[in-house]
């Protein structure tokens, strides 16, 4: 099991920006996420993974759809997601993530590697418009 967030912040122009992480191991762009540590809840893991991958502390908002997708070997990966507002921090490149980009919703959709991540972005943007931050 894994957990992650669609991480957002207010942009200087009054809009919203979303954070994407680039993982060199897979050469992909995605929302921050990762495996739960033993005994860890999904909510705690989601905040920890955001901090580890983006350098940002965050405040969890509403739960988003759980994603399920196949892995090599016939396994199924489950990732619980939350909408999360960045509350501060600073990115430092690391072994897992070499780049973090803050982008508008349309730019974010263009950069995401996986279709399920684009669906999650649409859900998150809709929740923000509805006041579900």
N, C-alpha and C positions, 0 to 999 in steps of 0.2 A: 504494500500500500504506500501511496505517496500523497503529498499535499503541496499546494502552491497558491499563488495569487495572481490576479490581474491587478498590477500595481499602477496607481495613477497619482497625478499631482495637478494642481492648478498651474496653467501656463501664464507667462507674463502678459499675453494678449487677452487674458480672461477666459481662454478655452481650457481644454483638458489635454494632458499628455499622458501617454502610457509608456511604461518601461518594458523593453524587450532585452533579453539576454542572448548573446552569441556564445555557443558552446563549441570550441574548436574541435573537440573530440568527434562531434557529429556534423560539424559545419552547418549548424541550423540556428534559426532565430525562434525563440519561444518565450512564453511567460515563465517567470521563476518558479521552480518546483523541485522536489526531491523526496527521497525515501524517508519514512518515519524511522527514528531511532527506537530501540527497544524501550517499551513503556511510555513512549511519547504519544500525546494526542495529535490528531490531525491539525487542530488549530495551532498548537504550539509549534509543530513541524512547519506549517505554512509560514509563520512569522520568522522562524529560524532560517528557513531556506531563502526567504527574501533578503534577510540580513547577510547571509553568507554569499549569495550570488550577486547582489546589487550594492551592498554596503548600506542599504536604507533600512531604518526602523519603520515600522508601519502599524497602522491601526486597522484591524479587520472590520469590514462591513458585512454586508449580507453574503450568505453562502450562494455560490453559483453552481451550475450543473456539475455533477461528477462525470469525469471523462473516463472512458474505458477503451483500450485499444490493444491489439495483439502485439506481442513481442516475439522475437525469434525463439524457436523451440516450442511454440504453441501455448506459451503462457499469456495471461491477460493482465495488463497493468491497469490499476485503478488509481485515479488522481482526484482528490477532493479539492475544490477551488473556492476561494473567497475573493470578493472585491476588497481591495486594501488601499488605503490612502497613505502615501509616503509622508512621514513626519520628520525626516531629517536623516542625515548621514552623508557618506561620500564613497563612491565606488573606487575600489582598488583592484586592478586586474589580478586574477588568480588562476589556479590550475584548471578549474572547471569553466570559468567564464572570463573571456578576454575583452569583451566589449559590452557596455550597456548603452542603449539608445533610448532617449525620450522622444516620442513622436506623437503627432496628432492621430486620431482614430483612422482616417483614411491611409496615412503613411504606415501606421502599425499594421493594418490589414495587408498592405502590399508587401511588407517585410516578413510576415509570419510564414514559416515553412510548412506547417501542417494545417489541413482544413479544420480539424477539431479546435485548434487554437483560434482560428478566425471566427468560428461559431461562438466561442467563449467571449471573444472581444465584442461581438454584436450584443450578446447578453449583458455584458458588463456596461457597455455604453448606454444601453436601454435602461438599466437599473440606475445609472447616474442621472439620466434625464428625468427619471421618475422620482428622484430624491432618495434612492436606496443606498447612498454612500455609507 
